[in-house]
Amino acid sequence: MAQLNPMELAIGVDIGGTNTKYGIVNHRGEILEQGSLRTDDHETPEGFVEALHGALVPIMEQQHEYKIKGVGIGAPNGNFYTGTIEYAPNLRWKGVVPLAKMVSEKFWVPCVLTNDANAAAVGEMMYGAARGMRDFIMITLGTGVGSGIVANGQLIYGHDGFAGELGHTIIRPGGRPHWSTSLVGSLEAYCSATGIVLTAKELLEQTNDESLMRRYKPEEITSKVVYDCAVQGDALAKETYRFTGQILGESLANFIMFSSPEAIILFGGVIKAGELIMQPTKEHMEKNLLPIFQNKIKLVFSELREADAAILGASALVWELK
Amino acid sequence: MAQLNPMELAIGVDIGGTNTKYGIVNHRGEILEQGSLRTDDHETPEGFVEALHGALVPIMEQQHEYKIKGVGIGAPNGNFYTGTIEYAPNLRWKGVVPLAKMVSEKFWVPCVLTNDANAAAVGEMMYGAARGMRDFIMITLGTGVGSGIVANGQLIYGHDGFAGELGHTIIRPGGRPHWSTSLVGSLEAYCSATGIVLTAKELLEQTNDESLMRRYKPEEITSKVVYDCAVQGDALAKETYRFTGQILGESLANFIMFSSPEAIILFGGVIKAGELIMQPTKEHMEKNLLPIFQNKIKLVFSELREADAAILGASALVWELK
């Protein structure tokens, strides 16, 4: 179990393609100060680390009675073992970036790095819906579909640090091609925000049914439009969520038969749809499970505020440091 | 790591629906003595334990200069946490059977039990192709499809002891119904010996192509017949393996994106087909992986003799006892 010292603080950094959020967190999981900077303003990782340091120094100096234990970073394609970001398609920095080493040398404290979904899982285990659990799977449903897997109380990193890419597992062989990975029929192709929009557009093309969504031009249909129409009772928008939930539920059943978790925790923008997505997900998850798994696995939404979760998760990595 | 004491021996027991194999194994993984008894002769687990004890006592007495450290059992639906066999469809003993406790009380030594595929994975890690690996997946392709998953050097049991049912994951939603689980499109429905026979029969029905398999009545076509025809160059029999390998490869890609193992080890009767199954499996595995996983994961056949592996795997559980 992590060592939590009340006289220590952890810095959590969540790197996204556009923005980077950072915060300084105490042992109770309270964010004392937070802020953000643009990621994509910085052509080089060196410039980014410089800017991050500049932003954090004043905050760190305010907390001078505490010791900064370290910096935890969640980043796309972040590798826990090597502390590097490797070929992240959404970042301007190409190739393999030794970010943990760079941050550690700049801040003079240890730095630990993993991918954003793994960081979220650690946050959930320490502060959220997975407190006390030794076996759970966290699925983040946002622009993409990410995942963090905990088994035997440990994050599963795999032999190379890249385990837990559940968004790229194939659930519809021969199905929808992914716009960026070119894998065919992957979970992310259906259950990300982008996937939901594609499903809505397909349904609009396949039928002549009336739909509130027809008031929008195809390029105006976003996942928010689908959601707004669904809560107004629009049948096609609701069908979009039903189908999304079916695909997600089938995938979750497969994941359960892999690691038999106590719970699956859903997180991210897509879960704002609440029961619209939860009900079909649960139905199709149960339907595709062996009887020994049925009605045993908790399917719950994250308890962390989305705005805080990324920083908390990244900072939680620091408490795991020996 | 397991404690291996040269003055200790482990008993390994592999319980199958029809036969139970047992052996007495030293710290080098050598089976000193082995034998078998009928499982299905015994209407009650009590009678079975009595018979097992009767068979093993003479062997144990021959090894009187050694200490018996314990009994390891691999059994269908065996639960590591509880030491019970739970609702095993292939056994005559119904409900929940506290077999580890019964064996321990009869033999006066500790008894550890898990499912047969997990036992095989432990055997492979200790004596076989996975020596020294901390992250690998073992897939047993026999009458059914079983699996054992090792991550961070530990077997993944899940919160309830039932993790690793990869044969029941769905790879063809809406596809072939499983003859016993009633799940639709599961890996086992295609890649078990039974699944291979079904594929061959489907291909024979769908075409009028000549095939050596047409010399057999449908009920005479076994997986051995398919194999024999394939090695003679029969196109439909070879297509049966190609299709089987495709399904298996797609499934393996999904498993890799879950736990990013160093290797996948294939075991069981089906792998006798060698390259007929390996080549398409590898092709479709690589094709369905994200680039970060491609050409990195070893796909290999087990190094253990099938006749020995079950006993070795079960006995290996004993060395893990504290």
HADDOCK unambig.tbl for C-alpha pairs under 7 A between the chains (distance, minus, plus):
assign (segid A and resid 135 and name CA) (segid B and resid 158 and name CA) 6.10 0.50 0.50
assign (segid A and resid 135 and name CA) (segid B and resid 159 and name CA) 5.65 0.50 0.50
assign (segid A and resid 151 and name CA) (segid B and resid 156 and name CA) 6.75 0.50 0.50
assign (segid A and resid 151 and name CA) (segid B and resid 158 and name CA) 6.55 0.50 0.50
assign (segid A and resid 156 and name CA) (segid B and resid 151 and name CA) 6.76 0.50 0.50
assign (segid A and resid 156 and name CA) (segid B and resid 259 and name CA) 6.53 0.50 0.50
assign (segid A and resid 158 and name CA) (segid B and resid 135 and name CA) 6.10 0.50 0.50
assign (segid A and resid 158 and name CA) (segid B and resid 151 and name CA) 6.55 0.50 0.50
assign (segid A and resid 158 and name CA) (segid B and resid 259 and name CA) 5.21 0.50 0.50
assign (segid A and resid 158 and name CA) (segid B and resid 260 and name CA) 4.50 0.50 0.50
assign (segid A and resid 158 and name CA) (segid B and resid 261 and name CA) 5.52 0.50 0.50
assign (segid A and resid 159 and name CA) (segid B and resid 135 and name CA) 5.66 0.50 0.50
assign (segid A and resid 159 and name CA) (segid B and resid 260 and name CA) 6.15 0.50 0.50
assign (segid A and resid 159 and name CA) (segid B and resid 261 and name CA) 5.58 0.50 0.50
assign (segid A and resid 159 and name CA) (segid B and resid 262 and name CA) 5.50 0.50 0.50
assign (segid A and resid 162 and name CA) (segid B and resid 260 and name CA) 6.19 0.50 0.50
assign (segid A and resid 163 and name CA) (segid B and resid 257 and name CA) 6.03 0.50 0.50
assign (segid A and resid 163 and name CA) (segid B and resid 258 and name CA) 5.61 0.50 0.50
assign (segid A and resid 163 and name CA) (segid B and resid 259 and name CA) 4.59 0.50 0.50
assign (segid A and resid 163 and name CA) (segid B and resid 260 and name CA) 4.57 0.50 0.50
assign (segid A and resid 164 and name CA) (segid B and resid 257 and name CA) 6.01 0.50 0.50
assign (segid A and resid 164 and name CA) (segid B and resid 258 and name CA) 4.72 0.50 0.50
assign (segid A and resid 164 and name CA) (segid B and resid 259 and name CA) 6.02 0.50 0.50
assign (segid A and resid 165 and name CA) (segid B and resid 257 and name CA) 4.99 0.50 0.50
assign (segid A and resid 165 and name CA) (segid B and resid 258 and name CA) 5.96 0.50 0.50
assign (segid A and resid 166 and name CA) (segid B and resid 257 and name CA) 6.07 0.50 0.50
assign (segid A and resid 166 and name CA) (segid B and resid 258 and name CA) 5.81 0.50 0.50
assign (segid A and resid 169 and name CA) (segid B and resid 254 and name CA) 4.79 0.50 0.50
assign (segid A and resid 169 and name CA) (segid B and resid 257 and name CA) 6.47 0.50 0.50
assign (segid A and resid 170 and name CA) (segid B and resid 254 and name CA) 6.41 0.50 0.50
assign (segid A and resid 171 and name CA) (segid B and resid 171 and name CA) 6.74 0.50 0.50
assign (segid A and resid 172 and name CA) (segid B and resid 173 and name CA) 6.97 0.50 0.50
assign (segid A and resid 173 and name CA) (segid B and resid 172 and name CA) 7.00 0.50 0.50
assign (segid A and resid 183 and name CA) (segid B and resid 288 and name CA) 6.37 0.50 0.50
assign (segid A and resid 254 and name CA) (segid B and resid 169 and name CA) 4.80 0.50 0.50
assign (segid A and resid 254 and name CA) (segid B and resid 170 and name CA) 6.43 0.50 0.50
assign (segid A and resid 257 and name CA) (segid B and resid 163 and name CA) 6.03 0.50 0.50
assign (segid A and resid 257 and name CA) (segid B and resid 164 and name CA) 6.00 0.50 0.50
assign (segid A and resid 257 and name CA) (segid B and resid 165 and name CA) 5.01 0.50 0.50
assign (segid A and resid 257 and name CA) (segid B and resid 166 and name CA) 6.07 0.50 0.50
assign (segid A and resid 257 and name CA) (segid B and resid 169 and name CA) 6.48 0.50 0.50
assign (segid A and resid 258 and name CA) (segid B and resid 163 and name CA) 5.60 0.50 0.50
assign (segid A and resid 258 and name CA) (segid B and resid 164 and name CA) 4.71 0.50 0.50
assign (segid A and resid 258 and name CA) (segid B and resid 165 and name CA) 5.96 0.50 0.50
assign (segid A and resid 258 and name CA) (segid B and resid 166 and name CA) 5.81 0.50 0.50
assign (segid A and resid 259 and name CA) (segid B and resid 156 and name CA) 6.52 0.50 0.50
assign (segid A and resid 259 and name CA) (segid B and resid 157 and name CA) 6.99 0.50 0.50
assign (segid A and resid 259 and name CA) (segid B and resid 158 and name CA) 5.20 0.50 0.50
assign (segid A and resid 259 and name CA) (segid B and resid 163 and name CA) 4.59 0.50 0.50
assign (segid A and resid 259 and name CA) (segid B and resid 164 and name CA) 6.02 0.50 0.50
assign (segid A and resid 260 and name CA) (segid B and resid 158 and name CA) 4.48 0.50 0.50
assign (segid A and resid 260 and name CA) (segid B and resid 159 and name CA) 6.13 0.50 0.50
assign (segid A and resid 260 and name CA) (segid B and resid 162 and name CA) 6.20 0.50 0.50
assign (segid A and resid 260 and name CA) (segid B and resid 163 and name CA) 4.57 0.50 0.50
assign (segid A and resid 261 and name CA) (segid B and resid 158 and name CA) 5.51 0.50 0.50
assign (segid A and resid 261 and name CA) (segid B and resid 159 and name CA) 5.55 0.50 0.50
assign (segid A and resid 262 and name CA) (segid B and resid 159 and name CA) 5.49 0.50 0.50
assign (segid A and resid 288 and name CA) (segid B and resid 183 and name CA) 6.36 0.50 0.50
